[in-house]
Amino acid sequence: MTNIDIDKLSEAELVGLHHRIVERLRFLEQMRAHARMLDFSIGDRVCFESGNHGLIEGILTRYNKRTVTVITDDRRQWSVSPGFLRRVERHGTAQAAAAANVIRMK
């Protein structure tokens, strides 16, 4: 890594360096968000915590640049950073399928 002596840079050079640093940090965050997005698929049932609204649950419907879109059962739309998401296990569906198999076996 190259050491930059910022004491020798002009104000214009410092501003330019600042813009490049911010741009690079945004890019790195987008890459991390994209990697987290790949943990989920469109159609997954997910949940996340929302401070004032508590636990929100819905269906992941779209990938955005840094967020994903989640639509709740009451049709509210949320843009959420994928780092806040958790996959929701569908216990009711698994239990219903198991019950149907038991009935068929009788």
PyRosetta script that sets phi, psi and omega in degrees:
from pyrosetta import init, pose_from_sequence

init()
pose = pose_from_sequence("MTNIDIDKLSEAELVGLHHRIVERLRFLEQMRAHARMLDFSIGDRVCFESGNHGLIEGILTRYNKRTVTVITDDRRQWSVSPGFLRRVERHGTAQAAAAANVIRMK")
pose.set_psi(1, 137.6)
pose.set_omega(1, -178.5)
pose.set_phi(2, -85.8)
pose.set_psi(2, 133.0)
pose.set_omega(2, 174.8)
pose.set_phi(3, -84.3)
pose.set_psi(3, 133.1)
pose.set_omega(3, 179.1)
pose.set_phi(4, -110.9)
pose.set_psi(4, 123.2)
pose.set_omega(4, 176.8)
pose.set_phi(5, -84.7)
pose.set_psi(5, 94.9)
pose.set_omega(5, -175.0)
pose.set_phi(6, -69.5)
pose.set_psi(6, -16.5)
pose.set_omega(6, 178.5)
pose.set_phi(7, -67.2)
pose.set_psi(7, -20.7)
pose.set_omega(7, -178.6)
pose.set_phi(8, -95.1)
pose.set_psi(8, -3.1)
pose.set_omega(8, -178.4)
pose.set_phi(9, -86.1)
pose.set_psi(9, 145.5)
pose.set_omega(9, 175.9)
pose.set_phi(10, -75.7)
pose.set_psi(10, 170.1)
pose.set_omega(10, 178.6)
pose.set_phi(11, -60.2)
pose.set_psi(11, -42.7)
pose.set_omega(11, 179.5)
pose.set_phi(12, -63.2)
pose.set_psi(12, -41.0)
pose.set_omega(12, 178.4)
pose.set_phi(13, -66.3)
pose.set_psi(13, -38.4)
pose.set_omega(13, 177.9)
pose.set_phi(14, -64.3)
pose.set_psi(14, -42.1)
pose.set_omega(14, 178.4)
pose.set_phi(15, -64.1)
pose.set_psi(15, -43.2)
pose.set_omega(15, 177.8)
pose.set_phi(16, -61.9)
pose.set_psi(16, -42.9)
pose.set_omega(16, 178.0)
pose.set_phi(17, -63.1)
pose.set_psi(17, -42.3)
pose.set_omega(17, 178.0)
pose.set_phi(18, -57.5)
pose.set_psi(18, -46.8)
pose.set_omega(18, -179.6)
pose.set_phi(19, -62.6)
pose.set_psi(19, -40.5)
pose.set_omega(19, 178.5)
pose.set_phi(20, -65.6)
pose.set_psi(20, -39.8)
pose.set_omega(20, 179.0)
pose.set_phi(21, -64.5)
pose.set_psi(21, -47.1)
pose.set_omega(21, 179.9)
pose.set_phi(22, -61.6)
pose.set_psi(22, -43.1)
pose.set_omega(22, 178.4)
pose.set_phi(23, -59.9)
pose.set_psi(23, -43.6)
pose.set_omega(23, 179.8)
pose.set_phi(24, -66.4)
pose.set_psi(24, -41.5)
pose.set_omega(24, 178.0)
pose.set_phi(25, -63.4)
pose.set_psi(25, -40.2)
pose.set_omega(25, 176.3)
pose.set_phi(26, -62.6)
pose.set_psi(26, -42.7)
pose.set_omega(26, 178.9)
pose.set_phi(27, -60.9)
pose.set_psi(27, -45.9)
pose.set_omega(27, 179.6)
pose.set_phi(28, -61.9)
pose.set_psi(28, -39.5)
pose.set_omega(28, 177.4)
pose.set_phi(29, -65.5)
pose.set_psi(29, -40.0)
pose.set_omega(29, 177.1)
pose.set_phi(30, -62.4)
pose.set_psi(30, -38.6)
pose.set_omega(30, 179.0)
pose.set_phi(31, -65.6)
pose.set_psi(31, -42.2)
pose.set_omega(31, 177.8)
pose.set_phi(32, -64.5)
pose.set_psi(32, -43.5)
pose.set_omega(32, 179.2)
pose.set_phi(33, -62.3)
pose.set_psi(33, -41.0)
pose.set_omega(33, 179.3)
pose.set_phi(34, -62.9)
pose.set_psi(34, -42.5)
pose.set_omega(34, 178.6)
pose.set_phi(35, -62.4)
pose.set_psi(35, -40.1)
pose.set_omega(35, 178.2)
pose.set_phi(36, -68.1)
pose.set_psi(36, -34.3)
pose.set_omega(36, 178.5)
pose.set_phi(37, -60.5)
pose.set_psi(37, -35.4)
pose.set_omega(37, -177.0)
pose.set_phi(38, -67.5)
pose.set_psi(38, -12.0)
pose.set_omega(38, 175.3)
pose.set_phi(39, -74.0)
pose.set_psi(39, -14.0)
pose.set_omega(39, -175.9)
pose.set_phi(40, -125.2)
pose.set_psi(40, 156.9)
pose.set_omega(40, 177.4)
pose.set_phi(41, -121.3)
pose.set_psi(41, 153.5)
pose.set_omega(41, 173.4)
pose.set_phi(42, -57.2)
pose.set_psi(42, 133.4)
pose.set_omega(42, -179.4)
pose.set_phi(43, 97.7)
pose.set_psi(43, -11.4)
pose.set_omega(43, 177.5)
pose.set_phi(44, -65.7)
pose.set_psi(44, 142.5)
pose.set_omega(44, 172.9)
pose.set_phi(45, -86.5)
pose.set_psi(45, 123.1)
pose.set_omega(45, -174.7)
pose.set_phi(46, -131.1)
pose.set_psi(46, 165.5)
pose.set_omega(46, 173.3)
pose.set_phi(47, -141.1)
pose.set_psi(47, 162.3)
pose.set_omega(47, 177.0)
pose.set_phi(48, -158.1)
pose.set_psi(48, 158.9)
pose.set_omega(48, 178.6)
pose.set_phi(49, -89.9)
pose.set_psi(49, 132.2)
pose.set_omega(49, 173.3)
pose.set_phi(50, -121.1)
pose.set_psi(50, 120.5)
pose.set_omega(50, -174.4)
pose.set_phi(51, -38.4)
pose.set_psi(51, -60.1)
pose.set_omega(51, -175.9)
pose.set_phi(52, -83.5)
pose.set_psi(52, -21.5)
pose.set_omega(52, -173.9)
pose.set_phi(53, -104.6)
pose.set_psi(53, -3.6)
pose.set_omega(53, -179.4)
pose.set_phi(54, 74.5)
pose.set_psi(54, -148.4)
pose.set_omega(54, -178.6)
pose.set_phi(55, -78.3)
pose.set_psi(55, 124.4)
pose.set_omega(55, 179.4)
pose.set_phi(56, -108.1)
pose.set_psi(56, 134.9)
pose.set_omega(56, 179.6)
pose.set_phi(57, -127.5)
pose.set_psi(57, 140.4)
pose.set_omega(57, 179.3)
pose.set_phi(58, -171.5)
pose.set_psi(58, -167.4)
pose.set_omega(58, -178.4)
pose.set_phi(59, -107.5)
pose.set_psi(59, 131.3)
pose.set_omega(59, 175.1)
pose.set_phi(60, -72.3)
pose.set_psi(60, 121.2)
pose.set_omega(60, -174.6)
pose.set_phi(61, -115.0)
pose.set_psi(61, -16.9)
pose.set_omega(61, -174.4)
pose.set_phi(62, -161.3)
pose.set_psi(62, 143.8)
pose.set_omega(62, 170.5)
pose.set_phi(63, -92.6)
pose.set_psi(63, 132.9)
pose.set_omega(63, 173.8)
pose.set_phi(64, -111.1)
pose.set_psi(64, -172.1)
pose.set_omega(64, -177.4)
pose.set_phi(65, -63.5)
pose.set_psi(65, -50.4)
pose.set_omega(65, -179.2)
pose.set_phi(66, -122.0)
pose.set_psi(66, -4.5)
pose.set_omega(66, -176.6)
pose.set_phi(67, -133.1)
pose.set_psi(67, 176.2)
pose.set_omega(67, 170.3)
pose.set_phi(68, -122.7)
pose.set_psi(68, 156.4)
pose.set_omega(68, 176.9)
pose.set_phi(69, -98.9)
pose.set_psi(69, 129.1)
pose.set_omega(69, 177.4)
pose.set_phi(70, -119.5)
pose.set_psi(70, 130.2)
pose.set_omega(70, 177.1)
pose.set_phi(71, -112.0)
pose.set_psi(71, 126.2)
pose.set_omega(71, -177.8)
pose.set_phi(72, -82.7)
pose.set_psi(72, 170.2)
pose.set_omega(72, -179.9)
pose.set_phi(73, -61.6)
pose.set_psi(73, -27.8)
pose.set_omega(73, 177.5)
pose.set_phi(74, -90.8)
pose.set_psi(74, 18.1)
pose.set_omega(74, 173.5)
pose.set_phi(75, 70.1)
pose.set_psi(75, 18.2)
pose.set_omega(75, 174.1)
pose.set_phi(76, -80.1)
pose.set_psi(76, 145.2)
pose.set_omega(76, -177.0)
pose.set_phi(77, -111.4)
pose.set_psi(77, 132.7)
pose.set_omega(77, -179.3)
pose.set_phi(78, -127.3)
pose.set_psi(78, 138.8)
pose.set_omega(78, 170.4)
pose.set_phi(79, -102.6)
pose.set_psi(79, 119.1)
pose.set_omega(79, -170.3)
pose.set_phi(80, -129.5)
pose.set_psi(80, 137.2)
pose.set_omega(80, 172.2)
pose.set_phi(81, -66.5)
pose.set_psi(81, 132.0)
pose.set_omega(81, -176.6)
pose.set_phi(82, -60.9)
pose.set_psi(82, -18.9)
pose.set_omega(82, 177.5)
pose.set_phi(83, -66.5)
pose.set_psi(83, -19.4)
pose.set_omega(83, -179.5)
pose.set_phi(84, -92.4)
pose.set_psi(84, -8.4)
pose.set_omega(84, -173.8)
pose.set_phi(85, -83.1)
pose.set_psi(85, 149.5)
pose.set_omega(85, 168.7)
pose.set_phi(86, -132.9)
pose.set_psi(86, 144.7)
pose.set_omega(86, 177.1)
pose.set_phi(87, -75.3)
pose.set_psi(87, 140.4)
pose.set_omega(87, 178.5)
pose.set_phi(88, -97.9)
pose.set_psi(88, 126.6)
pose.set_omega(88, 176.6)
pose.set_phi(89, -79.2)
pose.set_psi(89, 137.7)
pose.set_omega(89, -178.2)
pose.set_phi(90, -97.0)
pose.set_psi(90, 75.7)
pose.set_omega(90, -178.7)
pose.set_phi(91, -63.1)
pose.set_psi(91, -40.3)
pose.set_omega(91, -178.7)
pose.set_phi(92, -60.4)
pose.set_psi(92, -41.5)
pose.set_omega(92, 179.9)
pose.set_phi(93, -67.7)
pose.set_psi(93, -43.4)
pose.set_omega(93, 179.3)
pose.set_phi(94, -64.5)
pose.set_psi(94, -40.5)
pose.set_omega(94, 179.4)
pose.set_phi(95, -66.9)
pose.set_psi(95, -39.9)
pose.set_omega(95, 178.9)
pose.set_phi(96, -64.5)
pose.set_psi(96, -41.1)
pose.set_omega(96, 178.6)
pose.set_phi(97, -65.1)
pose.set_psi(97, -41.5)
pose.set_omega(97, 179.1)
pose.set_phi(98, -64.2)
pose.set_psi(98, -40.8)
pose.set_omega(98, 178.8)
pose.set_phi(99, -64.6)
pose.set_psi(99, -40.0)
pose.set_omega(99, 179.4)
pose.set_phi(100, -64.2)
pose.set_psi(100, -38.6)
pose.set_omega(100, 177.8)
pose.set_phi(101, -65.7)
pose.set_psi(101, -38.4)
pose.set_omega(101, 179.1)
pose.set_phi(102, -64.7)
pose.set_psi(102, -42.4)
pose.set_omega(102, -180.0)
pose.set_phi(103, -63.2)
pose.set_psi(103, -42.0)
pose.set_omega(103, 179.7)
pose.set_phi(104, -64.9)
pose.set_psi(104, -32.0)
pose.set_omega(104, -177.6)
pose.set_phi(105, -71.7)
pose.set_psi(105, -25.1)
pose.set_omega(105, -177.3)
pose.set_phi(106, -71.2)
pose.dump_pdb("model.pdb")
